[in-house]
Amino acid sequence: MDPLIVFLQAVVSGVSIGCIYALVALGFVLIYKATEVVNFAQGELMMVGAFFAYTLVDLGGVPFIPGVLLALAATAAFGALLNHLLLRPLIGSPAFTIVLATVAVSTLLRALAAMVPGWGVETHRMSNPVAGQTVPIGKLVVSAEHLMVMAVTALLVTILYLFFSRARIGIALQATAQNQLAAGYAGINVRRMFGLIWGISAAVAALAGVLLAPAAFVHVNMGYIGLKAFPAAVLGGFGSLPGAVVGGLIIGVIEELAGLYLPEGFKNVAAYMVLLAVLMVRPQGLFGISKRLRV
């Protein structure tokens, strides 16, 4: 096969998985910007959302699109509940304590998912309306699933941009992220904003799980993809929404190219090697803002 075609196929595949990383990274950034909490249970929220969708679509017989939308709504509610049960009681605690709590929640969610009848520790295949279809683009043969992942990611990023820049509640969320005390004085219910942002980030993670399911299936350990999405968020600049998307795409493409051209094993560490290289040159990430404290 033409080496150029092989290269382009790898790039397309990398962009597709990079979109998944970008969506999970968006969840990290959304919560961090609003609450200054790094939620290491983000990958497990993706897993829970994928299981909700699998239960509705494959076990419950709900049509694909309504089933996915219901799963996103259920995961958003679950995320808001986690905020109420986890974050609110820990308000005022050291940041390290809250981070450890999110790590504990991630472990707990995996254990609970393994005990749910119909979920368990088995690997499940989720239905997909475009499964097995391909789209020829010149000499390239692109999977319809990859195109769906890219299109849905682009649509979601556009919706989030419009929401945060045009919608009244989106602007209130931005105000909360920038200065919680000032937002409270301005009449914004900060606690309600926290619950909303956890719900939104959980729904975004659930969508990533639904898009990932056809390629990686649905299982209790699929949340470990968060370990690749976190470097994507840091690479783009932790706190930058555009940076999370760009970081995810970079990590995805580099992983695929490393698997294609480099010896076996480099694919699994390529993301961290790139992250270290970028941070040595630009510690705040590609889109991050450098902050200096005067003492």
N, C-alpha and C positions, 0 to 999 in steps of 0.2 A: 504494500500500500504506500501511496505517496506520503513521505515524511511530513509534509506540510498539512495534509489532511489529518494525519495522526495527531499532530500538534494541536490543530484547531478542535478536533474532537475532545482532546483532553481539556482544553480551555473551556469549552462549553460545559463539560461535565463538572469542572472546577467552579465555574460561575454558579451552576445549579446548587451544588452542596454549599458554596459560599453564601448563597441566599438563605439557606437554613441557618448557618452560623450567624448571619446578619440579624435574622429575626430573634434568635435567642439572645444575641448581644444587645439588641434593642431593649429587651426586657431588663437586662442588667442595668443599662444606662437610665432607663425611665425611672426605675425605683431609686437608683443612686442620686439622680438629679433632684428628686422630690424629697427624699427622706435621708440622704447621705448614708444609706445602708447598702452594703454589697450582699445581695441575696443569692447565696450559693445553692438554694433550692430551685433556682430557675429551670435547670435541666429537668428536674423531677416534675415541675409544673407542666413542662412539655410532654412528659411521659403520661401524666394523668389526663391531659387533654386528648392525647392520641387514644388512650383507652376509652375515654368517654365517647369519642367519635366511633371507635370500633364497636362499642356496645350498642350504640344507637343504629349505626348503618348495617353492620353485619349480623349482630345478634338480635336487634330489634326490628330490622326490616325497614327502617326509615330511609326514604330516598337520600342520595348522597348529599346534595347541597343543603336541604333542610336539616339533615342529621348533623352535618358539620357546623352549621350555624348554632344549633342547639348545644352542641358540645362546646363551642366557644363561649356561649353565654354561661353554661354550667361551670366552666373552668374560671371564667371571670368572677363569678360568685364565690367560687372556692378560694381564689386568690384574695378577694376582699375579706373573706372569713379568716384566712391565715393572718392577714394584717391585724384584724380585730383580736385574735387569740394570741398572736406572737408579738407583734411590734408594740401595741399599746401598753401591755403590762411592763415592757422593757424600756419605755421612754425614760430617758435620764440615765440609763445604764451606759457603761463604757462601750465604745464601738466594737471592741473585741468580743465582748459578751454577746452582742446582737449577732455578729458574724458566726460565732460558734452555735448560736441558736438556730440559724438558718442551715448550717451544716447538719445539725441534729435532725431538723425537719426533713432534709433531703433523705437521710438514712431511714427515718420513720416512714416516709411516703413509699419508698421502695419496698419496705417490709410489709406495709399494709396492702399495697397493690398485689404482692405475691400471695396474699391470703384471700383475695376477693374471688368468689366462684366465677368461673368463666374467663378470668384473667390469669392468675397463677404465674408460674415461672416459665410457662411455655411461650414459644414464639408464634405470633398470630399474623396472618395476612389480611390486610384491610382492603376492601373493594375500592376500585378507582375507575372512573368512567373512561379514562384515556389509557388504561394499562395495555401495554404491548403495541401501542400505535407509534409510528415514526413519521417524521416530516422531512422530506428531502429539501435541502437548501443548497443548490448547486451540487457539488460533489459530496457535501456533508450529508449525513443521515442523522438527524437529531431526534432524540426520544421526545414524544409528546409530553411525557411527564416532566422532563427538564424544562420544556417551554412553559408548561403550566406553573412550575415553581417560580420561574423568572417573572412571568406575567403577574402572578398573585403577589409576589414580593413588591414589584414596582407599584401595583395598585395600592397595597397597604401603606407603603412609604408615602405615597401621594396623599392618601386619606389622613395619615397622622400629621403630615405637614399642614394640611388645610385645617385640621382640628386644632392644632396648637397655635396656628397663626390667625385663624378667623373666628372660631367658635368662642363664645364668652367663657364657657367652662374650661376650654383649653388654655385661654389666656390666664385664667385664675390658677390653673395648674402650673403654668410657667412662673407666675408670681410667687407661688408657694415654693417652687424649686429654687428661686433666686434668694428669697428672704422670708423664712417662715414667720418671724416675729412681725415684720412689716405687713405681710399678707393677713395675719390675724387682726392687726390694728385696722386694716382696710375693710374688715367685715367678712373676710373669706374664712369658711369653716375648714381649718387646716386638717383636722382629723378626718373629715369627710373626703378631702382631697387625697389624703394618704390611702384611704380605702379604695378610692377610684383609681389611683395610679397602680396599685397592686392588682386590681381587677383587669385593667388594660394590659399590663405587662403579662399577666397570666394568660389572657386571651391570645396575645401575640405569640407566646410560647406554645400554646395549644395549636395554633395555626401552623407553626413550624413542625410540630409533631405530626400533624395530618399530612403535610407535604413530604415529610421524611419517611412516613410509614411505607409507601410502596417500594422504596429502595432498601430500607433497613428493617422493615417489618415492625410490629408492635410488641415490645417486651419490657420487662421491669428495669432493665439496665440501659435502655435507650437514652435516659437522662444524662448519661456520662458525656454526651456530646457537649454539654455545658462546659466541660474542661477544654474544649476547642473554641467555644464561643467566647469564653472569658478573655483569652488572649486577643481575640478579634476586637473586643471592646476596648482593651488596654491599648492595642496597636492604633486604633483610630483616635484615641484620646478619651479616657473614661469621663463621661459627662457630655460627650458630643454625639447627638443622634446621627448626623451624616457620617461621622467618624466610625460609628458602629457598623453601618452598612458597608462603607468602603473597606474597613478592616476585615469584615466577614468575607467579602469578595476576594480580597488579597490572600487571605489564609486558604480559602477553598481552591483557588487557582494554583497556588504554590504547592499545596499538598498533592494535587493531581499531577503536576509536572514533576515533582520529586518522585512520585511513584512510577512515572513513566521513564525518567532518564537517570535517576540515581539508584544506587544499590538498595537492596531490600532493607527495610527498617528506617530509612531516612524519611519516608512519608509520615511516620508517626511522630517525628520530632521536628519536622520542617517548620511547623507553625511557631514553635517555641524558639527555634534558631532565628527566624525572621524577627520575632518580637524582640529578642535580646539585641539583635543588630540595630533595629530602629531605635530602641530606647537608649542605646549608648550614644546615638547621635542626637536624638530628640526625646528627652525623658518624658515629656508631657504627651507624647503620642503625635500622630500626624495632624490631627485637628484640635488637639488640646491647647489650652491657654496656660502659659507659664505664670505661676503666682509666686510672688516674692514677699516674704514677711520681714518687716523691719522690727528689730528688737533694741 
